[in-house]
Amino acid sequence: MNVPLLVTLAVVVIIVIALIGIYNKLVALRNRFKNAFAQIDVQLKRRYDLIPNLVETAKTYMSHEKETLEAVIQARNQAVGANQKAASDPGDAGAMQQLSGAESVLSGALGRMMVTVERYPDLKANQTMSQLMEELTSTENKVSFARQAYNDSVMTYNTEREKFPNVLIAGPFGFAAAQLFEIEDAAEREAPKVDFS
């Protein structure tokens, strides 16, 4: 028996098993963040379906606010397109950034619409409008929770792919970094201004 040959063979087998383990773990983590995005996708689609009903209900009361309503519909349509692109490949950083931007615009347009709704007491009292706004609020909360779960999965995946020796497997086998789903809202990032005068 050739002992050095057996030792070399044993080392090669151990290295191959370790590489297979790393590869399989990266696949599992990539699938986990893709599944987490699928949960966001479900909630975003529900949100996108609610918005036209909300705008249609508001139209009868807000005839002088056509610009606001059109901005909401336009932002919704852009967000739907960005979501479809991101859903086809959640690992595409560009698609995720485009979705984040579209969602920021949509959130801003919806916020302006809600401020406008406040000026119409009859609209606020409308049962259909109240129900739609309650459903939208519930959906927004579900989107936030799903986004948090997605971002946690992406963070775990990105951390694992950057560790050594995993980084040696990640690059050659196409395990690209995943993009977090962050909504950029300048108003949320600004410190509140306090005036004691």
VEXROLO-976831 format. One line per 2 residues: their letters; for each residue x, y, z of C-alpha. Coordinates in nm, 2 decimals. Example, Ala and Ser with C-alpha at 12.3 -4.5 7.8 and 13.67 -1.06 7.14 Angstrom:
BEGIN
AS	1.23,-0.45,0.78 | 1.37,-0.11,0.71
This chain:
BEGIN
MN	0.00,0.00,0.00 | 0.12,0.34,-0.09
VP	0.05,0.56,0.22 | 0.13,0.90,0.06
LL	-0.12,0.82,-0.22 | -0.39,0.73,0.02
VT	-0.33,1.04,0.23 | -0.34,1.26,-0.09
LA	-0.66,1.08,-0.20 | -0.82,1.13,0.14
VV	-0.73,1.51,0.14 | -0.87,1.55,-0.21
VI	-1.20,1.37,-0.11 | -1.23,1.60,0.20
IV	-1.17,1.91,0.00 | -1.43,1.80,-0.26
IA	-1.69,1.72,0.01 | -1.62,2.06,0.17
LI	-1.66,2.24,-0.17 | -1.99,2.06,-0.23
GI	-2.11,2.16,0.11 | -2.03,2.52,0.05
YN	-2.19,2.52,-0.29 | -2.51,2.36,-0.15
KL	-2.53,2.60,0.14 | -2.50,2.90,-0.11
VA	-2.77,2.75,-0.33 | -3.00,2.71,-0.02
LR	-2.94,3.07,0.09 | -3.00,3.21,-0.26
NR	-3.33,3.01,-0.28 | -3.43,3.14,0.06
FK	-3.39,3.51,-0.04 | -3.57,3.44,-0.36
NA	-3.86,3.29,-0.17 | -3.86,3.58,0.07
FA	-3.89,3.82,-0.23 | -4.18,3.60,-0.36
QI	-4.36,3.69,-0.03 | -4.30,4.06,-0.10
DV	-4.43,4.01,-0.46 | -4.76,3.87,-0.33
QL	-4.82,4.17,-0.10 | -4.71,4.42,-0.36
KR	-4.95,4.27,-0.62 | -5.23,4.30,-0.36
RY	-5.14,4.66,-0.30 | -5.13,4.73,-0.67
DL	-5.47,4.58,-0.71 | -5.61,4.80,-0.43
IP	-5.48,5.13,-0.56 | -5.71,5.15,-0.87
NL	-6.02,5.08,-0.66 | -5.90,5.35,-0.41
VE	-5.85,5.60,-0.69 | -6.18,5.51,-0.85
TA	-6.37,5.57,-0.52 | -6.19,5.89,-0.47
KT	-6.26,6.02,-0.82 | -6.63,6.08,-0.75
YM	-6.54,6.31,-0.46 | -6.21,6.46,-0.58
SH	-6.30,6.59,-0.92 | -6.07,6.89,-0.88
EK	-5.77,6.67,-0.78 | -5.72,6.50,-1.11
ET	-5.34,6.56,-1.11 | -5.31,6.39,-0.77
LE	-5.51,6.08,-0.88 | -5.32,6.06,-1.21
AV	-4.99,6.07,-1.03 | -5.09,5.78,-0.81
IQ	-5.20,5.57,-1.11 | -4.88,5.66,-1.31
AR	-4.66,5.57,-1.01 | -4.85,5.25,-0.96
NQ	-4.80,5.15,-1.32 | -4.43,5.22,-1.30
AV	-4.40,5.02,-0.97 | -4.59,4.72,-1.13
GA	-4.34,4.72,-1.42 | -4.04,4.74,-1.18
NQ	-4.19,4.47,-0.96 | -4.23,4.23,-1.26
KA	-3.87,4.28,-1.36 | -3.74,4.23,-1.00
AS	-3.97,3.92,-0.95 | -3.82,3.76,-1.26
DP	-3.47,3.78,-1.10 | -3.45,3.90,-0.73
GD	-3.08,3.87,-0.75 | -3.05,4.14,-1.01
AG	-2.92,4.45,-0.82 | -3.03,4.69,-1.09
AM	-3.39,4.55,-1.09 | -3.41,4.58,-0.71
QQ	-3.28,4.94,-0.72 | -3.54,5.02,-0.98
LS	-3.81,4.86,-0.77 | -3.70,5.05,-0.46
GA	-3.71,5.38,-0.66 | -4.05,5.31,-0.81
ES	-4.19,5.21,-0.46 | -4.05,5.54,-0.32
VL	-4.23,5.74,-0.59 | -4.56,5.54,-0.53
SG	-4.54,5.59,-0.16 | -4.49,5.96,-0.21
AL	-4.79,5.98,-0.45 | -5.01,5.78,-0.21
GR	-4.91,6.00,0.07 | -5.00,6.31,-0.12
MM	-5.34,6.15,-0.21 | -5.41,6.07,0.15
VT	-5.33,6.43,0.26 | -5.58,6.54,-0.01
VE	-5.84,6.29,0.11 | -5.83,6.46,0.45
RY	-5.98,6.77,0.29 | -6.29,6.58,0.18
PD	-6.50,6.48,0.49 | -6.76,6.30,0.28
LK	-6.49,6.09,0.12 | -6.34,6.00,0.45
AN	-6.68,5.90,0.57 | -6.75,5.68,0.27
QT	-6.76,5.32,0.38 | -6.60,5.18,0.06
MS	-6.31,5.43,0.10 | -6.27,5.35,0.47
QL	-6.25,4.98,0.39 | -6.01,5.02,0.10
ME	-5.78,5.24,0.32 | -5.79,4.99,0.60
EL	-5.70,4.71,0.35 | -5.42,4.93,0.21
TS	-5.28,4.99,0.56 | -5.29,4.62,0.64
TE	-5.12,4.54,0.31 | -4.85,4.81,0.38
NK	-4.78,4.64,0.71 | -4.75,4.30,0.54
VS	-4.51,4.45,0.28 | -4.30,4.59,0.56
FA	-4.27,4.26,0.74 | -4.20,4.07,0.41
RQ	-3.94,4.33,0.32 | -3.77,4.29,0.66
AY	-3.77,3.91,0.61 | -3.62,3.95,0.26
ND	-3.35,4.19,0.38 | -3.26,3.95,0.66
SV	-3.23,3.66,0.40 | -3.02,3.88,0.17
MT	-2.79,3.98,0.46 | -2.74,3.61,0.56
YN	-2.67,3.51,0.19 | -2.43,3.80,0.13
TE	-2.24,3.74,0.45 | -2.21,3.37,0.38
RE	-2.09,3.42,0.02 | -1.82,3.67,0.14
KF	-1.67,3.44,0.40 | -1.36,3.25,0.33
PN	-1.34,2.99,0.17 | -1.69,3.04,0.04
VL	-1.58,3.34,-0.16 | -1.36,3.11,-0.37
IA	-1.67,2.92,-0.47 | -1.92,3.21,-0.50
GP	-1.75,3.40,-0.78 | -1.67,3.12,-1.02
FG	-2.01,2.96,-0.97 | -2.21,3.28,-1.03
FA	-2.33,3.35,-0.67 | -2.35,3.73,-0.72
AA	-2.43,3.96,-0.43 | -2.80,4.02,-0.37
QL	-2.94,4.37,-0.33 | -3.14,4.48,-0.02
FE	-3.49,4.61,-0.08 | -3.48,4.96,0.08
IE	-3.73,5.23,0.02 | -3.55,5.56,-0.01
DA	-3.77,5.83,0.14 | -3.58,6.16,0.20
AE	-3.85,6.27,0.45 | -3.78,5.97,0.67
RE	-3.41,6.04,0.68 | -3.44,6.41,0.77
AP	-3.42,6.50,1.14 | -3.74,6.67,1.26
KV	-3.70,7.04,1.30 | -3.81,7.17,1.65
DF	-3.88,7.53,1.71 | -3.93,7.64,2.07
S	-4.00,8.01,2.00
